[in-house]
Amino acid sequence: MFESLDDQMKHDDQETVSPRERVLKWVLMGVVSVLLFGGLYMGIRLLE
């Protein structure tokens, strides 16, 4: 049925994670990325 342990883990993860949790994870990753890169950008601008 599954060719590898990785396939089994992905299948198990899909069953336990709701679509709402998946979207929330991506939104949080986006916010953290914007804050991180925005902070780096502002830090560089302040050094100039």
LUMLUMDREN-2810 file (N, C-alpha, C; in Angstrom, 1 decimal):
<atoms>
<atom><aa>M</aa><ch>A</ch><at>N</at><xx>0.8</xx><yy>-1.2</yy><zz>0.0</zz></atom>
<atom><aa>M</aa><ch>A</ch><at>CA</at><xx>0.0</xx><yy>0.0</yy><zz>0.0</zz></atom>
<atom><aa>M</aa><ch>A</ch><at>C</at><xx>0.9</xx><yy>1.3</yy><zz>0.0</zz></atom>
<atom><aa>F</aa><ch>A</ch><at>N</at><xx>1.8</xx><yy>1.4</yy><zz>0.9</zz></atom>
<atom><aa>F</aa><ch>A</ch><at>CA</at><xx>2.7</xx><yy>2.5</yy><zz>1.0</zz></atom>
<atom><aa>F</aa><ch>A</ch><at>C</at><xx>4.1</xx><yy>2.0</yy><zz>0.5</zz></atom>
<atom><aa>E</aa><ch>A</ch><at>N</at><xx>4.8</xx><yy>2.9</yy><zz>-0.3</zz></atom>
<atom><aa>E</aa><ch>A</ch><at>CA</at><xx>6.1</xx><yy>2.5</yy><zz>-0.8</zz></atom>
<atom><aa>E</aa><ch>A</ch><at>C</at><xx>7.2</xx><yy>2.8</yy><zz>0.2</zz></atom>
<atom><aa>S</aa><ch>A</ch><at>N</at><xx>7.0</xx><yy>3.8</yy><zz>1.1</zz></atom>
<atom><aa>S</aa><ch>A</ch><at>CA</at><xx>8.0</xx><yy>4.1</yy><zz>2.1</zz></atom>
<atom><aa>S</aa><ch>A</ch><at>C</at><xx>7.4</xx><yy>4.6</yy><zz>3.4</zz></atom>
<atom><aa>L</aa><ch>A</ch><at>N</at><xx>8.2</xx><yy>4.8</yy><zz>4.3</zz></atom>
<atom><aa>L</aa><ch>A</ch><at>CA</at><xx>7.8</xx><yy>5.3</yy><zz>5.6</zz></atom>
<atom><aa>L</aa><ch>A</ch><at>C</at><xx>7.4</xx><yy>6.7</yy><zz>5.5</zz></atom>
<atom><aa>D</aa><ch>A</ch><at>N</at><xx>8.0</xx><yy>7.5</yy><zz>4.6</zz></atom>
<atom><aa>D</aa><ch>A</ch><at>CA</at><xx>7.7</xx><yy>8.9</yy><zz>4.4</zz></atom>
<atom><aa>D</aa><ch>A</ch><at>C</at><xx>6.2</xx><yy>9.0</yy><zz>3.8</zz></atom>
<atom><aa>D</aa><ch>A</ch><at>N</at><xx>5.9</xx><yy>8.1</yy><zz>2.9</zz></atom>
<atom><aa>D</aa><ch>A</ch><at>CA</at><xx>4.5</xx><yy>8.1</yy><zz>2.4</zz></atom>
<atom><aa>D</aa><ch>A</ch><at>C</at><xx>3.5</xx><yy>7.8</yy><zz>3.5</zz></atom>
<atom><aa>Q</aa><ch>A</ch><at>N</at><xx>3.8</xx><yy>6.9</yy><zz>4.4</zz></atom>
<atom><aa>Q</aa><ch>A</ch><at>CA</at><xx>3.0</xx><yy>6.5</yy><zz>5.5</zz></atom>
<atom><aa>Q</aa><ch>A</ch><at>C</at><xx>2.8</xx><yy>7.7</yy><zz>6.4</zz></atom>
<atom><aa>M</aa><ch>A</ch><at>N</at><xx>3.9</xx><yy>8.4</yy><zz>6.7</zz></atom>
<atom><aa>M</aa><ch>A</ch><at>CA</at><xx>3.8</xx><yy>9.5</yy><zz>7.6</zz></atom>
<atom><aa>M</aa><ch>A</ch><at>C</at><xx>3.0</xx><yy>10.7</yy><zz>7.0</zz></atom>
<atom><aa>K</aa><ch>A</ch><at>N</at><xx>3.1</xx><yy>10.9</yy><zz>5.7</zz></atom>
<atom><aa>K</aa><ch>A</ch><at>CA</at><xx>2.3</xx><yy>11.9</yy><zz>5.1</zz></atom>
<atom><aa>K</aa><ch>A</ch><at>C</at><xx>0.8</xx><yy>11.6</yy><zz>5.2</zz></atom>
<atom><aa>H</aa><ch>A</ch><at>N</at><xx>0.5</xx><yy>10.3</yy><zz>4.9</zz></atom>
<atom><aa>H</aa><ch>A</ch><at>CA</at><xx>-0.8</xx><yy>9.9</yy><zz>5.0</zz></atom>
<atom><aa>H</aa><ch>A</ch><at>C</at><xx>-1.4</xx><yy>10.0</yy><zz>6.4</zz></atom>
<atom><aa>D</aa><ch>A</ch><at>N</at><xx>-0.7</xx><yy>9.6</yy><zz>7.4</zz></atom>
<atom><aa>D</aa><ch>A</ch><at>CA</at><xx>-1.1</xx><yy>9.8</yy><zz>8.8</zz></atom>
<atom><aa>D</aa><ch>A</ch><at>C</at><xx>-1.3</xx><yy>11.2</yy><zz>9.1</zz></atom>
<atom><aa>D</aa><ch>A</ch><at>N</at><xx>-0.4</xx><yy>12.1</yy><zz>8.7</zz></atom>
<atom><aa>D</aa><ch>A</ch><at>CA</at><xx>-0.5</xx><yy>13.5</yy><zz>9.0</zz></atom>
<atom><aa>D</aa><ch>A</ch><at>C</at><xx>-1.7</xx><yy>14.2</yy><zz>8.4</zz></atom>
<atom><aa>Q</aa><ch>A</ch><at>N</at><xx>-2.1</xx><yy>13.8</yy><zz>7.2</zz></atom>
<atom><aa>Q</aa><ch>A</ch><at>CA</at><xx>-3.2</xx><yy>14.3</yy><zz>6.5</zz></atom>
<atom><aa>Q</aa><ch>A</ch><at>C</at><xx>-4.5</xx><yy>13.9</yy><zz>7.3</zz></atom>
<atom><aa>E</aa><ch>A</ch><at>N</at><xx>-4.6</xx><yy>12.8</yy><zz>7.9</zz></atom>
<atom><aa>E</aa><ch>A</ch><at>CA</at><xx>-5.7</xx><yy>12.4</yy><zz>8.6</zz></atom>
<atom><aa>E</aa><ch>A</ch><at>C</at><xx>-5.9</xx><yy>13.1</yy><zz>9.9</zz></atom>
<atom><aa>T</aa><ch>A</ch><at>N</at><xx>-4.8</xx><yy>13.5</yy><zz>10.5</zz></atom>
<atom><aa>T</aa><ch>A</ch><at>CA</at><xx>-4.9</xx><yy>14.2</yy><zz>11.9</zz></atom>
<atom><aa>T</aa><ch>A</ch><at>C</at><xx>-5.0</xx><yy>15.7</yy><zz>11.8</zz></atom>
<atom><aa>V</aa><ch>A</ch><at>N</at><xx>-4.6</xx><yy>16.3</yy><zz>10.7</zz></atom>
<atom><aa>V</aa><ch>A</ch><at>CA</at><xx>-4.5</xx><yy>17.8</yy><zz>10.6</zz></atom>
<atom><aa>V</aa><ch>A</ch><at>C</at><xx>-5.8</xx><yy>18.2</yy><zz>9.8</zz></atom>
<atom><aa>S</aa><ch>A</ch><at>N</at><xx>-6.5</xx><yy>19.1</yy><zz>10.5</zz></atom>
<atom><aa>S</aa><ch>A</ch><at>CA</at><xx>-7.7</xx><yy>19.6</yy><zz>9.8</zz></atom>
<atom><aa>S</aa><ch>A</ch><at>C</at><xx>-7.3</xx><yy>20.7</yy><zz>8.8</zz></atom>
<atom><aa>P</aa><ch>A</ch><at>N</at><xx>-8.1</xx><yy>21.0</yy><zz>7.8</zz></atom>
<atom><aa>P</aa><ch>A</ch><at>CA</at><xx>-7.8</xx><yy>22.1</yy><zz>6.8</zz></atom>
<atom><aa>P</aa><ch>A</ch><at>C</at><xx>-7.6</xx><yy>23.4</yy><zz>7.5</zz></atom>
<atom><aa>R</aa><ch>A</ch><at>N</at><xx>-8.4</xx><yy>23.7</yy><zz>8.6</zz></atom>
<atom><aa>R</aa><ch>A</ch><at>CA</at><xx>-8.2</xx><yy>25.0</yy><zz>9.3</zz></atom>
<atom><aa>R</aa><ch>A</ch><at>C</at><xx>-6.9</xx><yy>25.1</yy><zz>9.9</zz></atom>
<atom><aa>E</aa><ch>A</ch><at>N</at><xx>-6.4</xx><yy>24.0</yy><zz>10.5</zz></atom>
<atom><aa>E</aa><ch>A</ch><at>CA</at><xx>-5.0</xx><yy>24.0</yy><zz>11.1</zz></atom>
<atom><aa>E</aa><ch>A</ch><at>C</at><xx>-4.0</xx><yy>24.2</yy><zz>10.1</zz></atom>
<atom><aa>R</aa><ch>A</ch><at>N</at><xx>-4.1</xx><yy>23.6</yy><zz>8.9</zz></atom>
<atom><aa>R</aa><ch>A</ch><at>CA</at><xx>-3.2</xx><yy>23.7</yy><zz>7.8</zz></atom>
<atom><aa>R</aa><ch>A</ch><at>C</at><xx>-3.1</xx><yy>25.1</yy><zz>7.3</zz></atom>
<atom><aa>V</aa><ch>A</ch><at>N</at><xx>-4.3</xx><yy>25.8</yy><zz>7.2</zz></atom>
<atom><aa>V</aa><ch>A</ch><at>CA</at><xx>-4.3</xx><yy>27.2</yy><zz>6.7</zz></atom>
<atom><aa>V</aa><ch>A</ch><at>C</at><xx>-3.7</xx><yy>28.1</yy><zz>7.8</zz></atom>
<atom><aa>L</aa><ch>A</ch><at>N</at><xx>-4.0</xx><yy>27.8</yy><zz>9.0</zz></atom>
<atom><aa>L</aa><ch>A</ch><at>CA</at><xx>-3.4</xx><yy>28.6</yy><zz>10.1</zz></atom>
<atom><aa>L</aa><ch>A</ch><at>C</at><xx>-1.9</xx><yy>28.5</yy><zz>10.1</zz></atom>
<atom><aa>K</aa><ch>A</ch><at>N</at><xx>-1.4</xx><yy>27.3</yy><zz>9.9</zz></atom>
<atom><aa>K</aa><ch>A</ch><at>CA</at><xx>0.1</xx><yy>27.1</yy><zz>9.9</zz></atom>
<atom><aa>K</aa><ch>A</ch><at>C</at><xx>0.7</xx><yy>28.0</yy><zz>8.8</zz></atom>
<atom><aa>W</aa><ch>A</ch><at>N</at><xx>0.1</xx><yy>28.0</yy><zz>7.6</zz></atom>
<atom><aa>W</aa><ch>A</ch><at>CA</at><xx>0.7</xx><yy>28.7</yy><zz>6.5</zz></atom>
<atom><aa>W</aa><ch>A</ch><at>C</at><xx>0.6</xx><yy>30.2</yy><zz>6.7</zz></atom>
<atom><aa>V</aa><ch>A</ch><at>N</at><xx>-0.5</xx><yy>30.7</yy><zz>7.3</zz></atom>
<atom><aa>V</aa><ch>A</ch><at>CA</at><xx>-0.7</xx><yy>32.1</yy><zz>7.6</zz></atom>
<atom><aa>V</aa><ch>A</ch><at>C</at><xx>0.3</xx><yy>32.6</yy><zz>8.6</zz></atom>
<atom><aa>L</aa><ch>A</ch><at>N</at><xx>0.5</xx><yy>31.7</yy><zz>9.7</zz></atom>
<atom><aa>L</aa><ch>A</ch><at>CA</at><xx>1.5</xx><yy>32.1</yy><zz>10.7</zz></atom>
<atom><aa>L</aa><ch>A</ch><at>C</at><xx>3.0</xx><yy>32.1</yy><zz>10.1</zz></atom>
<atom><aa>M</aa><ch>A</ch><at>N</at><xx>3.2</xx><yy>31.2</yy><zz>9.2</zz></atom>
<atom><aa>M</aa><ch>A</ch><at>CA</at><xx>4.6</xx><yy>31.1</yy><zz>8.6</zz></atom>
<atom><aa>M</aa><ch>A</ch><at>C</at><xx>4.7</xx><yy>32.4</yy><zz>7.7</zz></atom>
<atom><aa>G</aa><ch>A</ch><at>N</at><xx>3.7</xx><yy>32.9</yy><zz>7.1</zz></atom>
<atom><aa>G</aa><ch>A</ch><at>CA</at><xx>3.8</xx><yy>34.1</yy><zz>6.3</zz></atom>
<atom><aa>G</aa><ch>A</ch><at>C</at><xx>4.0</xx><yy>35.3</yy><zz>7.1</zz></atom>
<atom><aa>V</aa><ch>A</ch><at>N</at><xx>3.3</xx><yy>35.4</yy><zz>8.3</zz></atom>
<atom><aa>V</aa><ch>A</ch><at>CA</at><xx>3.5</xx><yy>36.5</yy><zz>9.2</zz></atom>
<atom><aa>V</aa><ch>A</ch><at>C</at><xx>4.9</xx><yy>36.6</yy><zz>9.7</zz></atom>
<atom><aa>V</aa><ch>A</ch><at>N</at><xx>5.4</xx><yy>35.4</yy><zz>10.2</zz></atom>
<atom><aa>V</aa><ch>A</ch><at>CA</at><xx>6.7</xx><yy>35.3</yy><zz>10.7</zz></atom>
<atom><aa>V</aa><ch>A</ch><at>C</at><xx>7.7</xx><yy>35.7</yy><zz>9.6</zz></atom>
<atom><aa>S</aa><ch>A</ch><at>N</at><xx>7.5</xx><yy>35.3</yy><zz>8.4</zz></atom>
<atom><aa>S</aa><ch>A</ch><at>CA</at><xx>8.5</xx><yy>35.6</yy><zz>7.3</zz></atom>
<atom><aa>S</aa><ch>A</ch><at>C</at><xx>8.5</xx><yy>37.1</yy><zz>7.1</zz></atom>
<atom><aa>V</aa><ch>A</ch><at>N</at><xx>7.3</xx><yy>37.7</yy><zz>7.0</zz></atom>
<atom><aa>V</aa><ch>A</ch><at>CA</at><xx>7.2</xx><yy>39.2</yy><zz>6.8</zz></atom>
<atom><aa>V</aa><ch>A</ch><at>C</at><xx>7.9</xx><yy>39.9</yy><zz>7.9</zz></atom>
<atom><aa>L</aa><ch>A</ch><at>N</at><xx>7.6</xx><yy>39.5</yy><zz>9.1</zz></atom>
<atom><aa>L</aa><ch>A</ch><at>CA</at><xx>8.3</xx><yy>40.2</yy><zz>10.3</zz></atom>
<atom><aa>L</aa><ch>A</ch><at>C</at><xx>9.8</xx><yy>40.0</yy><zz>10.2</zz></atom>
<atom><aa>L</aa><ch>A</ch><at>N</at><xx>10.3</xx><yy>38.9</yy><zz>9.9</zz></atom>
<atom><aa>L</aa><ch>A</ch><at>CA</at><xx>11.7</xx><yy>38.6</yy><zz>9.9</zz></atom>
<atom><aa>L</aa><ch>A</ch><at>C</at><xx>12.4</xx><yy>39.4</yy><zz>8.8</zz></atom>
<atom><aa>F</aa><ch>A</ch><at>N</at><xx>11.9</xx><yy>39.3</yy><zz>7.6</zz></atom>
<atom><aa>F</aa><ch>A</ch><at>CA</at><xx>12.5</xx><yy>40.1</yy><zz>6.5</zz></atom>
<atom><aa>F</aa><ch>A</ch><at>C</at><xx>12.3</xx><yy>41.6</yy><zz>6.6</zz></atom>
<atom><aa>G</aa><ch>A</ch><at>N</at><xx>11.1</xx><yy>42.0</yy><zz>7.1</zz></atom>
<atom><aa>G</aa><ch>A</ch><at>CA</at><xx>10.9</xx><yy>43.4</yy><zz>7.4</zz></atom>
<atom><aa>G</aa><ch>A</ch><at>C</at><xx>11.8</xx><yy>43.9</yy><zz>8.4</zz></atom>
<atom><aa>G</aa><ch>A</ch><at>N</at><xx>12.1</xx><yy>43.2</yy><zz>9.5</zz></atom>
<atom><aa>G</aa><ch>A</ch><at>CA</at><xx>13.1</xx><yy>43.6</yy><zz>10.5</zz></atom>
<atom><aa>G</aa><ch>A</ch><at>C</at><xx>14.5</xx><yy>43.7</yy><zz>9.9</zz></atom>
<atom><aa>L</aa><ch>A</ch><at>N</at><xx>14.8</xx><yy>42.7</yy><zz>9.1</zz></atom>
<atom><aa>L</aa><ch>A</ch><at>CA</at><xx>16.2</xx><yy>42.8</yy><zz>8.5</zz></atom>
<atom><aa>L</aa><ch>A</ch><at>C</at><xx>16.3</xx><yy>44.0</yy><zz>7.6</zz></atom>
<atom><aa>Y</aa><ch>A</ch><at>N</at><xx>15.2</xx><yy>44.3</yy><zz>6.8</zz></atom>
<atom><aa>Y</aa><ch>A</ch><at>CA</at><xx>15.2</xx><yy>45.4</yy><zz>5.9</zz></atom>
<atom><aa>Y</aa><ch>A</ch><at>C</at><xx>15.3</xx><yy>46.7</yy><zz>6.7</zz></atom>
<atom><aa>M</aa><ch>A</ch><at>N</at><xx>14.5</xx><yy>46.8</yy><zz>7.8</zz></atom>
<atom><aa>M</aa><ch>A</ch><at>CA</at><xx>14.6</xx><yy>48.1</yy><zz>8.6</zz></atom>
<atom><aa>M</aa><ch>A</ch><at>C</at><xx>15.9</xx><yy>48.2</yy><zz>9.3</zz></atom>
<atom><aa>G</aa><ch>A</ch><at>N</at><xx>16.5</xx><yy>47.1</yy><zz>9.7</zz></atom>
<atom><aa>G</aa><ch>A</ch><at>CA</at><xx>17.8</xx><yy>47.2</yy><zz>10.3</zz></atom>
<atom><aa>G</aa><ch>A</ch><at>C</at><xx>18.9</xx><yy>47.7</yy><zz>9.4</zz></atom>
<atom><aa>I</aa><ch>A</ch><at>N</at><xx>18.8</xx><yy>47.2</yy><zz>8.2</zz></atom>
<atom><aa>I</aa><ch>A</ch><at>CA</at><xx>19.8</xx><yy>47.7</yy><zz>7.1</zz></atom>
<atom><aa>I</aa><ch>A</ch><at>C</at><xx>19.6</xx><yy>49.1</yy><zz>6.8</zz></atom>
<atom><aa>R</aa><ch>A</ch><at>N</at><xx>18.3</xx><yy>49.5</yy><zz>6.7</zz></atom>
<atom><aa>R</aa><ch>A</ch><at>CA</at><xx>18.0</xx><yy>51.0</yy><zz>6.4</zz></atom>
<atom><aa>R</aa><ch>A</ch><at>C</at><xx>18.5</xx><yy>51.9</yy><zz>7.5</zz></atom>
<atom><aa>L</aa><ch>A</ch><at>N</at><xx>18.4</xx><yy>51.4</yy><zz>8.8</zz></atom>
<atom><aa>L</aa><ch>A</ch><at>CA</at><xx>18.8</xx><yy>52.2</yy><zz>9.9</zz></atom>
<atom><aa>L</aa><ch>A</ch><at>C</at><xx>20.3</xx><yy>52.4</yy><zz>10.0</zz></atom>
<atom><aa>L</aa><ch>A</ch><at>N</at><xx>21.0</xx><yy>51.4</yy><zz>9.4</zz></atom>
<atom><aa>L</aa><ch>A</ch><at>CA</at><xx>22.5</xx><yy>51.4</yy><zz>9.4</zz></atom>
<atom><aa>L</aa><ch>A</ch><at>C</at><xx>23.0</xx><yy>52.4</yy><zz>8.4</zz></atom>
<atom><aa>E</aa><ch>A</ch><at>N</at><xx>22.2</xx><yy>52.7</yy><zz>7.4</zz></atom>
<atom><aa>E</aa><ch>A</ch><at>CA</at><xx>22.7</xx><yy>53.6</yy><zz>6.3</zz></atom>
<atom><aa>E</aa><ch>A</ch><at>C</at><xx>22.8</xx><yy>55.0</yy><zz>6.7</zz></atom>
</atoms>
